[in-house]
Amino acid sequence: MTASRREFLKLGLASAFTSAVPLFARAADDLPAPKYTLAMNLEIMFPGGMPYEERLERAAKCGATAYGIWSYTNKNIDALLKVQAKHKMACASISGNPLTGWSTGLTQTGKEAEFLADFEKTCKIAKRLGAPNLITFVGAKQKDIPWDVQEAQIVAGLKKAGPIAESYDVFLTLEPLNRVESPQMTMLTVGDAYRYAAGANHPRIKVDFDIYHRALGEGNILNTLAEGLKKGFVSFVEVGDVPGRKEPGSGETNYRNIFNFLRRQGYAGYIGMEHGTTSTPQEAWDRVKELAGL
């Protein structure tokens, strides 16, 4: 074979390979700058007995400019606000219905008013913190209620919750969990959450794409994330690696590929670091920041 023919074949194979590789899997040499912001979650990365205002101080020391929390019920909100103001930080997320989300939610007939009251109470706390994403669960599966009735109640309740969220300028952000850890819950796939958001059909009903849950429970991460971004459902993304729910880069999920994909998509929201750490919060922050290209 002549040298020229050999080179021609090499070029042809390279061209065919490049065209066959999805855009989100190609090399990072053409990546746009990230538009997203990392938000360090204060829950499972820090010692359980540590006051949340101290956790926020440590998050700021790590370099975080945004943070997320779960329920407001076990926190001194005034103390958090002082630290938040001191470091000019933003609150990215808060649990949307801590009193009803894991139990009656919207799946238990007759409990819709409690769900809406729970959500509106949290809206007031979120408004004080400036948190746009209220991470919301729609309840556990009810064994004695037909499934089609439960689904109808979920959509009907979300249609009423949308205007409440709008009045407080926040988003009700649905978080699907996973069937491995939470089989008793209703939303176990991102398809469930997309379906409920579509049924509610309100601009304030969105979806939290938690990559830990998606990797553990169903896979197909980039395709379903692309679908949610294209349809405008995804307003918040969370990260955590499998196994163990530690920092990205500690497990099996290809987070560099995922962050590169989000950069190409122009995702400009928060990315919540809702995970533990294999070492220290500082090392977890540094690792995720590097993977994210920040």
C-alpha positions in Angstrom: 0.0 0.0 0.0 1.3 3.4 -0.9 2.0 6.1 1.7 -0.6 8.4 0.2 -3.3 5.7 0.2 -2.5 4.8 3.8 -2.9 8.4 4.9 -6.1 8.7 2.9 -7.5 5.6 4.8 -6.4 7.1 8.1 -8.2 10.3 7.4 -11.3 8.5 6.2 -11.5 6.4 9.4 -10.9 9.4 11.6 -13.7 11.3 9.8 -16.1 8.4 10.1 -15.3 8.0 13.8 -15.8 11.6 14.5 -19.2 11.7 12.7 -20.3 8.6 14.6 -19.5 10.0 18.1 -22.3 12.1 19.7 -21.5 15.8 20.1 -21.6 15.5 23.9 -18.9 12.7 23.8 -16.3 14.5 21.7 -13.1 16.1 22.9 -13.2 19.2 25.0 -11.2 21.4 22.7 -14.3 23.3 21.5 -16.0 23.8 24.8 -17.7 27.1 25.6 -17.1 28.6 29.1 -19.4 27.3 31.8 -22.5 29.4 32.5 -23.6 27.3 35.6 -22.9 27.9 39.2 -21.9 25.2 41.8 -23.9 25.2 45.0 -22.6 23.2 47.9 -25.3 21.4 49.7 -24.9 21.7 53.5 -26.5 18.4 54.5 -24.4 15.2 54.0 -20.9 16.6 53.4 -20.6 17.9 57.0 -20.7 16.3 60.5 -24.3 15.7 61.6 -24.0 17.7 64.8 -22.5 20.8 63.2 -24.7 23.9 63.2 -25.8 24.9 59.8 -24.5 28.4 60.0 -21.0 26.9 60.7 -21.4 24.6 57.7 -22.2 27.7 55.6 -19.1 29.4 56.9 -17.0 26.4 55.9 -18.7 26.2 52.5 -17.7 29.9 51.9 -14.2 29.1 53.0 -14.0 26.3 50.4 -14.8 28.9 47.7 -18.6 28.3 47.3 -20.7 31.2 46.3 -24.0 29.4 46.5 -25.5 26.6 48.7 -28.5 24.4 49.2 -30.3 23.0 52.2 -33.1 20.5 52.9 -35.8 21.2 55.4 -36.0 24.6 57.1 -37.5 23.0 60.3 -34.2 22.1 61.9 -32.3 25.3 61.1 -31.8 28.8 62.5 -32.8 30.8 59.4 -31.8 34.1 60.9 -28.3 32.8 61.6 -28.0 31.4 58.1 -29.1 34.7 56.6 -26.3 36.5 58.6 -23.6 34.2 57.2 -25.2 34.3 53.7 -25.0 38.1 53.8 -21.6 38.2 55.3 -20.1 36.2 52.4 -22.5 37.5 49.7 -23.7 34.0 49.0 -26.8 32.8 47.2 -29.2 30.1 48.3 -29.9 27.8 45.3 -32.4 25.3 46.8 -34.5 24.3 49.8 -36.8 21.4 50.3 -40.3 22.4 49.1 -42.6 20.4 51.3 -40.8 18.8 54.2 -43.9 18.0 56.2 -45.8 16.1 53.5 -43.5 15.2 50.7 -42.4 11.7 52.0 -45.8 10.6 53.1 -49.3 11.8 52.1 -48.2 14.4 49.4 -50.7 14.6 46.7 -51.2 10.8 46.4 -53.4 10.5 49.6 -56.9 11.5 48.8 -58.1 14.4 50.8 -54.6 15.7 51.7 -54.2 18.2 48.9 -54.8 21.3 51.1 -52.1 20.1 53.5 -49.7 19.7 50.7 -50.4 23.2 49.4 -50.1 24.7 52.9 -46.8 22.9 53.4 -45.5 24.2 50.1 -46.7 27.8 50.7 -45.1 27.9 54.1 -41.8 26.9 52.5 -42.2 29.5 49.8 -42.1 32.1 52.5 -38.8 30.7 53.9 -37.4 30.4 50.4 -38.3 34.0 49.7 -36.3 35.2 52.7 -33.3 33.1 51.6 -33.7 34.0 48.0 -33.8 30.4 47.0 -35.4 29.8 43.6 -35.7 26.0 43.6 -38.1 24.3 46.0 -37.3 20.6 45.8 -40.6 18.9 46.0 -41.8 15.3 46.4 -45.4 14.4 45.5 -45.9 11.6 48.1 -45.5 7.9 48.8 -47.5 5.3 46.8 -50.9 4.7 48.5 -51.7 1.0 48.5 -55.4 1.4 48.9 -56.0 4.0 46.2 -56.0 3.2 42.4 -52.9 4.4 40.6 -54.9 6.4 38.0 -56.6 8.3 40.9 -53.2 9.0 42.5 -51.8 10.3 39.2 -54.8 12.5 38.6 -54.5 14.0 42.1 -50.8 14.7 41.5 -51.5 16.7 38.4 -54.5 18.5 39.9 -52.5 19.5 42.9 -49.5 20.7 40.9 -51.9 22.9 38.8 -52.9 24.6 42.0 -49.3 24.8 43.3 -48.0 26.5 40.2 -49.8 29.9 40.9 -48.5 29.8 44.5 -45.0 29.4 43.3 -45.5 32.2 40.8 -46.8 34.5 43.5 -43.6 34.1 45.5 -41.3 34.1 42.4 -40.0 30.6 43.0 -40.2 27.2 41.2 -41.7 24.1 42.5 -39.0 21.7 41.4 -40.0 18.1 41.2 -37.3 15.6 42.2 -37.6 12.0 41.1 -35.8 9.6 43.4 -34.7 6.0 42.6 -36.3 2.6 42.9 -33.2 1.1 44.6 -33.3 3.3 47.7 -36.9 4.7 47.8 -39.3 2.1 46.2 -42.1 3.3 48.3 -42.2 6.7 46.6 -44.2 7.9 43.6 -41.6 9.6 41.3 -38.9 7.1 40.6 -37.9 8.0 37.1 -37.2 11.3 35.4 -40.0 10.3 32.9 -42.5 10.4 35.9 -41.4 14.0 36.7 -41.5 15.1 33.1 -45.0 13.7 32.8 -46.3 15.5 35.9 -44.6 18.8 34.8 -46.3 18.4 31.4 -49.6 17.7 32.9 -49.4 20.7 35.3 -48.5 22.8 32.3 -47.4 25.8 34.4 -44.1 27.7 33.9 -43.3 27.5 37.7 -43.5 23.7 37.8 -40.0 22.4 36.9 -37.8 19.3 37.5 -34.6 18.7 39.5 -32.4 16.4 37.4 -30.4 14.7 40.2 -27.7 12.7 38.4 -27.0 10.5 41.4 -30.6 9.2 41.4 -30.7 8.8 37.6 -27.4 6.9 37.6 -28.5 4.6 40.4 -32.0 4.0 39.3 -32.2 4.1 35.5 -29.2 5.3 33.5 -29.5 6.9 30.1 -28.5 10.1 31.7 -27.5 12.3 28.8 -30.4 11.5 26.6 -33.0 12.1 29.3 -31.2 15.3 30.5 -31.1 16.5 26.9 -34.9 15.9 26.6 -35.6 17.8 29.8 -33.5 20.8 28.8 -35.0 20.9 25.3 -38.6 20.8 26.7 -37.8 23.4 29.3 -38.5 21.2 32.3 -35.1 21.1 34.0 -34.4 24.2 36.1 -31.9 22.6 38.5 -29.2 19.9 38.3 -27.7 17.9 41.2 -24.6 15.8 41.3 -23.3 12.8 43.3 -21.4 9.7 42.3 -22.4 6.0 42.3 -21.7 4.0 44.4 -21.8 5.8 47.8 -23.2 9.2 46.9 -19.8 10.9 47.2 -18.2 13.6 45.2 -18.2 13.3 41.3 -15.0 11.6 40.2 -15.1 9.1 43.1 -17.2 6.5 41.4 -18.4 5.1 38.1 -20.2 8.1 36.5 -18.4 10.0 33.7 -18.9 13.4 35.2 -16.4 15.2 33.0 -18.5 14.1 30.0 -21.7 15.3 31.8 -20.2 18.7 32.6 -18.9 19.1 29.1 -22.4 18.3 27.8 -24.0 20.9 30.1 -21.5 23.5 28.9 -22.4 22.7 25.3 -26.0 23.0 26.1 -25.5 26.4 27.6 -27.0 25.4 30.9 -26.9 28.5 33.1 -28.6 27.3 36.3 -27.3 26.0 39.6 -25.6 22.6 40.0 -26.2 21.4 43.5 -23.4 19.3 45.1 -25.8 17.1 47.1 -23.3 14.4 48.2 -20.8 13.4 50.8 -17.1 13.3 50.5 -14.4 10.7 50.4 -12.0 13.1 52.2 -12.9 16.7 53.1 -15.4 19.3 51.9 -12.5 21.3 50.5 -11.2 18.4 48.5 -14.7 17.6 47.2 -15.2 21.2 46.2 -11.9 21.3 44.4 -12.5 18.1 42.5 -16.0 19.1 41.4 -14.8 22.6 40.4 -12.1 21.1 38.2 -14.4 18.6 36.6 -16.9 21.4 36.0 -14.3 23.5 34.3 -14.6 26.4 36.7 
